[in-house]
Amino acid sequence: MHLDLEEQEQLANLKSFWVNYGRWLAVGILIALIGYGAYWFYQKHQESVALEASQQYEELVLAATKSDFPEVLKKAQSLEQNYAQTTYSAMAGLVAANLAYSVGDVEQASTQLRWVEEKAKSSSFQSLARLRLVAILIDQKDDGSMVKASELLKKKVAPGYEALAAERQGDLFLVQNKTDEAKKAYLQSWELLDTQKAKQAGLKELDTMTKEMEKRNPGESQRLLKVKIDSLGGF
């Protein structure tokens, strides 16, 4: 009889709990299910978008290998308009800018680089586009372009682009006939590249012999920089 009373009490407590909290419990479960469904749908949508963007980017690269600039530009603009959240849009802009510059369309090259510099989600792509745009502005050699290049160089670059930024600063000084400042910037760029190499090798810094060997026989990444330094009197 005692067991029956206990069971009845538990049943009463359960009914009371359901009356007081059952609706909120059901709502909580429903919200959790809706949230899971929304997350699942979002993930699937993102996968679909990434797949579509990658397909368009592959088509762009194929057109670029054929130097089909109109098609490359069309694909790049499509990726920028419809898939701006993906990395493919930034990569497309960089490819389009390179091809535009190679065919002499400096205006379109600048447009593409500005888009990447302003809209890319990756700070690395932004920095690369910015420094390429600086090079184009420096080549124009007019006062307005110099001002724009100087403003862009004031922006912080992503890790790994410090050496290139210093080199571009040297280029800007050089066209402004500030040769001492230019050489100083080029030497800073060289030192930053050495620091990057040491870090990649797990070293605090490169040894003196390695540094001297690189000055006499630089790698591809430093070859043009050495020419610039040598033109200003060398190390």
TORMITI-142442 format. One record per residue (C-alpha): residue number from 1; chain; x, z, y. Coordinates in nm, 4 decimals. Each point is the difference from the previous one (the first is absolute). Layout:
N
[NUM A [X Z Y]]
...
END
This chain:
235
[1 A [0.0000 0.0000 0.0000]]
[2 A [0.2941 0.0850 0.2306]]
[3 A [0.1477 -0.3486 -0.0651]]
[4 A [-0.3263 -0.1676 0.0925]]
[5 A [-0.0141 0.1872 0.3291]]
[6 A [0.3589 -0.0972 0.0763]]
[7 A [-0.0712 -0.3652 -0.0737]]
[8 A [-0.3097 0.0129 0.2194]]
[9 A [0.2061 0.1524 0.2817]]
[10 A [0.2649 -0.2704 -0.0296]]
[11 A [-0.2687 -0.2673 -0.0003]]
[12 A [-0.1581 0.1532 0.3095]]
[13 A [0.3362 0.0106 0.1742]]
[14 A [0.0598 -0.3631 -0.0897]]
[15 A [-0.3384 -0.1023 0.1362]]
[16 A [0.0641 0.1974 0.3180]]
[17 A [0.3400 -0.1617 0.0420]]
[18 A [-0.1458 -0.3472 -0.0475]]
[19 A [-0.2800 0.0677 0.2484]]
[20 A [0.2462 0.1248 0.2611]]
[21 A [0.2962 -0.2271 -0.0608]]
[22 A [-0.1056 -0.2763 -0.2364]]
[23 A [-0.0832 -0.2501 0.2716]]
[24 A [0.3357 0.0518 0.1702]]
[25 A [0.1807 -0.0245 -0.3320]]
[26 A [-0.1751 -0.3295 -0.0736]]
[27 A [0.0855 -0.1271 0.3477]]
[28 A [0.3644 0.1007 -0.0508]]
[29 A [0.0166 -0.1837 -0.3306]]
[30 A [-0.1635 -0.3054 0.1576]]
[31 A [0.2455 0.0016 0.2906]]
[32 A [0.2908 0.0279 -0.2433]]
[33 A [-0.1314 -0.2948 -0.2012]]
[34 A [-0.0534 -0.2068 0.3149]]
[35 A [0.3496 0.0889 0.1206]]
[36 A [0.1549 -0.1000 -0.3302]]
[37 A [-0.1985 -0.3244 -0.0004]]
[38 A [0.1045 -0.0776 0.3570]]
[39 A [0.3655 0.0704 -0.0830]]
[40 A [-0.0174 -0.2193 -0.3086]]
[41 A [-0.1629 -0.2805 0.1996]]
[42 A [0.2606 0.0356 0.2764]]
[43 A [0.2867 -0.0212 -0.2488]]
[44 A [-0.1475 -0.3089 -0.1633]]
[45 A [-0.0587 -0.1584 0.3400]]
[46 A [0.3590 0.0690 0.1051]]
[47 A [0.1296 -0.1521 -0.3229]]
[48 A [-0.2145 -0.3077 0.0576]]
[49 A [0.1176 -0.0350 0.3601]]
[50 A [0.3652 0.0391 -0.1014]]
[51 A [-0.0398 -0.2635 -0.2706]]
[52 A [-0.1619 -0.2474 0.2389]]
[53 A [0.2696 0.0649 0.2610]]
[54 A [0.2803 -0.0463 -0.2535]]
[55 A [-0.1475 -0.3316 -0.1111]]
[56 A [-0.0151 -0.1253 0.3575]]
[57 A [0.3541 0.1192 0.0626]]
[58 A [0.1256 -0.1865 -0.3074]]
[59 A [-0.1660 -0.3152 0.1369]]
[60 A [0.1691 0.0619 0.3354]]
[61 A [0.3427 0.0361 -0.1623]]
[62 A [-0.0545 -0.3217 -0.1939]]
[63 A [-0.0884 -0.1804 0.3233]]
[64 A [0.3081 0.1506 0.1665]]
[65 A [0.2278 -0.1402 -0.2731]]
[66 A [-0.1396 -0.3420 0.0928]]
[67 A [0.0480 0.0708 0.3729]]
[68 A [-0.3724 -0.0595 0.0474]]
[69 A [-0.0260 0.1928 0.3258]]
[70 A [-0.3702 -0.0732 0.0756]]
[71 A [-0.1007 0.1343 -0.3422]]
[72 A [0.2295 0.3012 0.0295]]
[73 A [-0.1442 0.0829 0.3412]]
[74 A [-0.3556 -0.0408 -0.1299]]
[75 A [0.0646 0.2360 -0.2912]]
[76 A [0.1804 0.2524 0.2197]]
[77 A [-0.2855 0.0112 0.2501]]
[78 A [-0.2509 0.0415 -0.2832]]
[79 A [0.1952 0.2932 -0.1434]]
[80 A [0.0356 0.1587 0.3436]]
[81 A [-0.3719 -0.0324 0.0744]]
[82 A [-0.1430 0.0913 -0.3400]]
[83 A [0.2652 0.2120 -0.1722]]
[84 A [0.1727 0.1793 0.2877]]
[85 A [0.0077 0.3276 -0.1968]]
[86 A [0.2222 -0.1473 -0.2714]]
[87 A [0.3773 -0.0467 0.0062]]
[88 A [-0.0541 -0.3695 -0.0723]]
[89 A [-0.1254 -0.0620 0.3549]]
[90 A [0.3254 0.1289 0.1508]]
[91 A [0.2134 -0.1941 -0.2482]]
[92 A [-0.2011 -0.3119 0.0764]]
[93 A [0.0565 0.0467 0.3721]]
[94 A [0.3767 0.0282 -0.0498]]
[95 A [0.0124 -0.3119 -0.2188]]
[96 A [-0.2120 -0.1952 0.2479]]
[97 A [0.2199 0.1149 0.2892]]
[98 A [0.3171 -0.1138 -0.1768]]
[99 A [-0.1421 -0.3413 -0.0790]]
[100 A [-0.1448 -0.0379 0.3504]]
[101 A [0.3404 0.0720 0.1520]]
[102 A [0.1734 -0.2419 -0.2362]]
[103 A [-0.2321 -0.2847 0.1079]]
[104 A [0.0453 0.0834 0.3669]]
[105 A [-0.3332 0.1702 0.0657]]
[106 A [0.1415 0.3045 0.1798]]
[107 A [-0.3374 0.0952 0.1461]]
[108 A [-0.1667 0.0251 -0.3400]]
[109 A [0.3014 0.1806 -0.1438]]
[110 A [-0.0300 0.2576 0.2774]]
[111 A [-0.3758 0.0302 -0.0541]]
[112 A [0.0444 0.0720 -0.3688]]
[113 A [0.2766 0.2532 0.0612]]
[114 A [-0.2065 0.1792 0.2630]]
[115 A [-0.2905 0.0261 -0.2439]]
[116 A [0.2210 0.1586 -0.2651]]
[117 A [0.1665 0.2305 0.2548]]
[118 A [-0.3371 0.1229 0.1246]]
[119 A [-0.2225 -0.0123 -0.3094]]
[120 A [0.2131 0.0462 -0.3125]]
[121 A [-0.0600 0.3244 -0.1882]]
[122 A [0.3665 0.0245 -0.0998]]
[123 A [0.2455 0.1301 0.2613]]
[124 A [0.2738 -0.2011 -0.1736]]
[125 A [-0.1888 -0.3268 0.0498]]
[126 A [-0.0766 0.1012 0.3582]]
[127 A [0.3675 0.0656 0.0723]]
[128 A [0.1152 -0.3227 -0.1614]]
[129 A [-0.2545 -0.2059 0.1938]]
[130 A [0.0895 0.1775 0.3252]]
[131 A [0.3720 -0.0659 -0.0379]]
[132 A [-0.0591 -0.3647 -0.0881]]
[133 A [-0.2199 -0.0305 0.3068]]
[134 A [0.2776 0.1550 0.2087]]
[135 A [0.2396 -0.2691 -0.1259]]
[136 A [-0.2439 -0.2727 0.1088]]
[137 A [-0.0432 0.1586 0.3422]]
[138 A [0.3768 0.0281 0.0469]]
[139 A [0.0424 -0.3684 -0.0862]]
[140 A [-0.2358 -0.0901 0.2862]]
[141 A [0.2452 0.1562 0.2498]]
[142 A [-0.2471 0.0407 0.2873]]
[143 A [-0.0569 0.3215 0.1922]]
[144 A [-0.3515 0.0578 -0.1347]]
[145 A [0.1130 -0.0388 -0.3597]]
[146 A [0.2922 0.2357 0.0577]]
[147 A [-0.2352 0.2667 0.1312]]
[148 A [-0.2311 -0.0387 -0.3006]]
[149 A [0.2945 0.0127 -0.2414]]
[150 A [0.1299 0.3167 0.1663]]
[151 A [-0.3423 0.1659 -0.0282]]
[152 A [-0.0275 -0.0842 -0.3687]]
[153 A [0.3468 0.1383 -0.0704]]
[154 A [-0.1046 0.3362 0.1432]]
[155 A [-0.2434 0.0479 -0.2882]]
[156 A [0.1144 0.2014 -0.2992]]
[157 A [0.0697 -0.2056 -0.3107]]
[158 A [-0.0671 0.0867 -0.3621]]
[159 A [0.2856 0.1517 -0.2048]]
[160 A [0.2439 -0.2709 -0.1068]]
[161 A [-0.0452 -0.2147 0.3113]]
[162 A [0.2189 0.2015 0.2378]]
[163 A [0.3008 -0.2295 -0.0471]]
[164 A [-0.2001 -0.3147 0.0695]]
[165 A [-0.1531 0.1629 0.3081]]
[166 A [0.3489 0.0834 0.1309]]
[167 A [0.1117 -0.3575 -0.0615]]
[168 A [-0.3007 -0.1367 0.1893]]
[169 A [0.0813 0.2376 0.2860]]
[170 A [0.3498 -0.1474 0.0031]]
[171 A [-0.1451 -0.3522 0.0106]]
[172 A [-0.2108 0.0969 0.2999]]
[173 A [0.2980 0.1498 0.1827]]
[174 A [0.2047 -0.3113 -0.0751]]
[175 A [-0.2451 -0.2452 0.1615]]
[176 A [-0.0129 0.2363 0.2968]]
[177 A [0.3807 -0.0319 0.0272]]
[178 A [0.0452 0.3703 -0.0781]]
[179 A [0.2852 -0.0631 -0.2426]]
[180 A [0.1275 0.3585 -0.0224]]
[181 A [-0.3462 0.1308 -0.0846]]
[182 A [-0.0506 -0.2877 -0.2448]]
[183 A [0.3199 0.0784 -0.1897]]
[184 A [-0.0881 0.3681 -0.0120]]
[185 A [-0.3425 -0.0835 -0.1483]]
[186 A [0.1531 -0.2372 -0.2565]]
[187 A [0.2515 0.2637 -0.1101]]
[188 A [-0.2824 0.2523 -0.0297]]
[189 A [-0.1901 -0.2479 -0.2187]]
[190 A [0.3090 -0.0429 -0.2205]]
[191 A [0.0371 0.3760 -0.0421]]
[192 A [-0.3681 0.0358 -0.0855]]
[193 A [0.0343 -0.2649 -0.2698]]
[194 A [0.2996 0.1861 -0.1444]]
[195 A [-0.2062 0.3201 0.0000]]
[196 A [-0.2828 -0.1752 -0.1845]]
[197 A [0.2423 -0.1319 -0.2624]]
[198 A [0.1493 0.3450 -0.0509]]
[199 A [-0.3448 0.1534 -0.0373]]
[200 A [-0.1006 -0.2615 -0.2571]]
[201 A [0.3183 0.0777 -0.1948]]
[202 A [-0.0696 0.3730 0.0138]]
[203 A [0.2963 0.0663 0.2296]]
[204 A [0.0265 0.1947 0.3225]]
[205 A [0.1967 -0.2889 0.1511]]
[206 A [0.2086 -0.2991 -0.1056]]
[207 A [0.3721 0.0603 -0.0426]]
[208 A [0.2440 -0.1419 0.2549]]
[209 A [0.1356 -0.2701 -0.2327]]
[210 A [-0.3485 -0.1344 -0.0755]]
[211 A [-0.0840 -0.0085 0.3707]]
[212 A [0.3169 -0.1960 0.0795]]
[213 A [-0.0648 -0.2456 -0.2830]]
[214 A [-0.3510 -0.0625 0.1303]]
[215 A [0.1344 -0.0712 0.3472]]
[216 A [0.2332 -0.2656 -0.1427]]
[217 A [-0.2457 -0.1415 -0.2526]]
[218 A [-0.3564 0.1041 0.0892]]
[219 A [-0.2984 -0.0462 -0.2250]]
[220 A [-0.2837 -0.2352 0.0813]]
[221 A [-0.1963 0.2687 0.1871]]
[222 A [0.2914 0.0615 0.2388]]
[223 A [0.1564 -0.3448 0.0293]]
[224 A [-0.1851 -0.1150 0.3109]]
[225 A [0.0370 0.3428 0.1581]]
[226 A [0.3786 -0.0217 -0.0463]]
[227 A [0.0023 -0.3377 0.1746]]
[228 A [-0.1775 0.1596 0.2946]]
[229 A [0.2447 0.2908 0.0086]]
[230 A [0.3005 -0.2340 -0.0288]]
[231 A [-0.1300 -0.2117 0.2885]]
[232 A [0.0226 0.3134 0.2162]]
[233 A [0.3532 0.0949 -0.0996]]
[234 A [-0.0458 0.1356 -0.3522]]
[235 A [0.0043 0.3565 -0.1298]]
END
